[in-house]
Amino acid sequence: MRWGPALDENFIRMRNVLDPRIAFSRASSATFVGQNGLIQTAPIDAPRFDYNPSSLALNGLLIEQGSVNQQLDSNFNIFTGGIDRWYASAASLMFNSGSAPDGTNSVATLVDDSVNGPHGAHYINGAFPVGINPNIPFYAWPVGVPQVESCSMFLRAGSLGFAQVQLYENASGAGVAVDVDLRAGTLANAGPIGSGSTYLGSNITPYSNGTYRVSISGVIPNPHNLSCVPLTEDSLGNISYSGNGGTIAAWGIDLENNPISTSYLYSASIPNLQLDSDNFAYWSTGGGNTTECGNGIQCNSALTTNIIVAPDGTISAAQLADNSTYGNHLTNHPFGLGGPGLVGTAGPYYASVTCSAFFKQGTQRFAQLQCGTGGSSFVNNEANSGIAVDIDLQNGTIANGRSFGVSGSDQTWYSGSSIEALPNAQFPNSPPGWYRVSIIGTIIVEADVHIQMLLASSLGGISYAGTGSTIYIWGPQVEQHQTPQWSAYTPVSEIPGGATARAPDEAMQPLVGNQLNLPSFDAGLSWIVSGITAPGGVASAQVAAELDDGSSNNTITLNRDSNGHLQFLIFSGGTVQAKLDLGAVPSGTAFRAGLNAREGSFVATLDGGPLLMGSGSMPSQLTVARYGSDSKGDYWNGWLRESKLWAPTLLTNLQLQSASAQAP
């Protein structure tokens, strides 16, 4: 009897270098915990040997599905000199006030105040769940379709030792929540909040320096605008109290369209807050008495996209033409900014913004740039107000910078404007005739924010009956900075550009060729798989490893089902032959599963325990080993520690039990 396996892939003993016979790929970078216990980033196509952040022991090879962090500005820090779009309620935030799990000084400290009520931090206007329908504009998402969402963040005790994590839909308040004891490292009172949501699970993982990663997941009804937030507690479960300067630390907020939270996905915020700035695909247009431009405003225009060469050399600039209706002739985005919102910095409803766009003369010489609100029920009874500047595209000049539509208590204020002829430093090869126009001021941001490009029949003459005259437009941008300024243009599609996507890990090994020439397994095989289950819960199917013929017809798969049960599934000729259920394995738990498979007989064991028997046909021509995934596209979302194959000589059942009880 030969005891040694024909193939032994021991990921623990590889010393962070993957066996070159395993083909590994991932089309993006991804984070992992390094040997020093800090979160690090692996480049494209680099495997992740992930370590326990508390004990510094090697967990194994981390294999995960693809995911998107829907939460912009995930670590409370936008761009240099920018303004943070996180704000505190009955509290204050101190940014860059401590060491984060990645070693940077980027933790935010949440400080409660004397108000009797909840004390927390929120991302202004929530987060639009960009991972749900990535090919559909946010305003076209179906209403009433529940989604599985997970929320995670890193928390650390300050002078307060308790916190609560909430995930909810802003419009309804429906969501899930869990209380956290940040000194004991435990969770309590997890469940639904509001009406109509379903709690799925929660998890806490210790990191160094008393930091914990806390995650919670649930089914959220109609998730169009989500919040994933930390709140302070003065005792476990009590979020409503009169504060006295008590503190906790927070960092690294992930919001994922998954039933579990995966490895941390850093997301930035971007200078340009205007969605669909790259080609005007969803911008408003229309003739006659239409009100496509919002709040009763008629567009009175025809917008033709991708018609001439833009400053960046692509054919992505649009033509805006007036029509014969008397009035304004313009275009805007139908729901304003649509995605990330602005922080009110001048009272509860206002912000100082910089709005800019590129213009070029067509058959019309004059234009106007506007930036403002489509109406606020709190300030000006839904009136349209904002800031504007007139443009002479023949002479390359601007004039008449001002506010417009201001009435009652409206504090909209014009601060300044500028024009720059292209080519410039950002677009040195721009076609001539383009100008970038910007305008700065304080506007209402409580509701939507519109940047609008208008034609004019004369300098300042925006209300007239058109004749089909044209201008060309490109690259609208809305920014907010502590010190008003305008940045280099950043194109943004209908999905916010700051959202971070991680591609799935793929690890596959041909069982023939490349110094391997394993048998066809007609006589059977013995197989040991060792790993650690996902820490945050169970998806519909989590696949630890699979042997197959390149299809899903002939497979031997080790997976974890939706009930947390580890099982071997055997398919031959597309038909299930056997299902060996090894029982429930808790999340974040190490295991070793063993299988003896030969024609007509299957025997399995977990951690050297009792043998489980099954019968059926042996799948033929098993030529591929997949680690952490299967041929159907399911993933493990956990760690692999070892995979060992014996063939053509198999282990006895007693030897199988012994091998499955050993450490990798």
C-alpha positions, 0 to 999 in steps of 0.5 A: 500500500502506497501511503503518499498521495499522487498529488499534494497541494499544501497551501499552508507549506507553500510559504506564500508562493503558489505551486506554478502547476496551478493556474491562478487568475483574478482580473483585479487587485484585492485585499488580504491580511499579511504576515504582520496582521495588516490589511494589504493589497494583492495586485492583479492575478496575485494569489492571497495567502491570508493570515489571521489578523489576531493570532498571525497564523496562516489561514490559507489560500483565500478564494472569493467570488467577485463583489462591489463595495457600494459605499463610496469613501469607505474609510472616511477620507476622500481626496487631498484637500477635499471635504469628507461626505460623512457627517455626524448626527448628535455627534462629531467626527474626528478624521485621521485620528488613529491607526487603521487595520491597514496601518495608516492613520485614517481611523475616524473617531465618533464623539457623542454630544449632550443631545438625548438621542442616537449618536452616529455617523452617516454618509450623506444621502446614503449609498445607491446600491450600484452592484444590484443593477449595474447595466440599468440607470439608478432611476430605472431600478425596479420598485419593490424588489427585495435584495440581499445586502451585507454591511461591515465595518471595523470598530474599536472601543474608545471611552465607550465600549459599546456600539451598534451597526445598522444597515437600512433603506433610508426611505423606509428605515427597514433594515437590520442591526446588531449591538457590539461589545467592543471590549468583550468582542461579542455581538448581541440583539441582532435582528430586523429594524423597521418593517419588511426586512429579514435578518440573515446573520452577523459576525465579529472578527478580532484584529490587532489593537482591540479592533473588530470587524463587524458584519451584518446581512439581511434582505432589504425591501426596495433598496434604492438608497442604503445606509451602513452606519455606526452608532455609539451606545452607553450600554449594550443595546442602548443607542438613545441617551445624553452623551458626554463626549464618549468615543468609539473609532470606525473605519473601512465600511463595506456595503455589498450585494451579497449574503456575506461580507467578503474581504475589505474593498477600499473605495474612494470618492471622486471629485466629479459627483455628476453621474453619466458625465461621459456621454450624456446617454441619460440626459434630458431632451425634448420639444414642445411643452414637455417637462423632461428637464424636471420640476416643470421645466421644459427642455425645448431642445434636441440632444444628439450624443457622440457626434463630434470629437471631444477634448480627450480625442474621443467622439463623445461630445454631444450637440445641443440644438434649440427648437421653435418653442419660446422659452429656455433651451437646455439639457440636464440629468433627469434626477440631478446628481443621482448618486453621491450627494453633497454635504450641507456646509452653510446651514442644513440645506446648502453647500458650496460647489464648483460646477463646470462643463466644456462648450464649443460654438456650433451655429449658435454663438452664445450659451449659459451654464447653470448650477442649482436645485430643482426645488426644495420643499424646506427652503423655497417651496420647490422653486428653481434657484442656483448660480449662472454665468453667460458665455460668448463662445466666439470671443471666449469670454464670460459675463453676468455671473449671478444667482437666479431664482432666489426668493424668501429665505433662500441663501443661494449665493454666486461667488465666481466663475472662470473660462479656460481655452483648450488645448490645456495641460489636461488635454494638450491635443484637444481640437481647437474651439473648446472652452471649459467654463466653471462657476462657484457658489453656494446652492441648495443641496437638500433635494437634487442638484442640477448642472444645466447647459443652455443655448442663448440667442444673445449674451444672457438671452436664454428665453427665445424661440429657437431656429435649430441653432446648435452648440456642442457640450461635454464633460459636466462636473460637480465638485465640493471642496473646503476651499472652492476650486475646480479639479481636472475633469474626471469622467463618470458613467451611470455607475459611480466611478468611486465604487470598487469592484473585485473580480473573483479568484480562479485557481485551476489545475489540469491533472494531466500535463505540466509534470502531472499525469494522473490516471483517469480515476476509472479505478477510483480515488481518495481525496482529502480537502482541508480548509476554513469556512467563510467567517460571515455566513452561508451563501446559496452554495460555497464550493471548497473544491471540485474535480471535473471533466471541464464541464458540470456533467462529471464532477466530484464537489465538496461544498457547503450548502445554505444550511451550513452543511458540508457535503460531497456531491457526485455527478456522472453523465449529468445525473447526481449519483450520491450526496454525502452530508457530513453535517453542519460546520460553523462559519469560520471553522477549520475542517478536513473532509475525506472521500474514497470513491470507486465504482459503485461505492463512496465513503466520506468522513469529516475530521476523522469522524464516523464514515458516511456511505453512498453508492452510484456510478463513478464520474469518468475523465476527471481532468481538472481540479478547481480550488475554491470554485466549481464549473458552475461559477460558485465560490468558497469565500473562505480559505483552503489549506490542503488538497491531497489525491491518491490514485490509482492506489486508494486509501483504506477507509481506516487510513481515510479516517486517519488522514482526515484527522491530521493537520495540514 
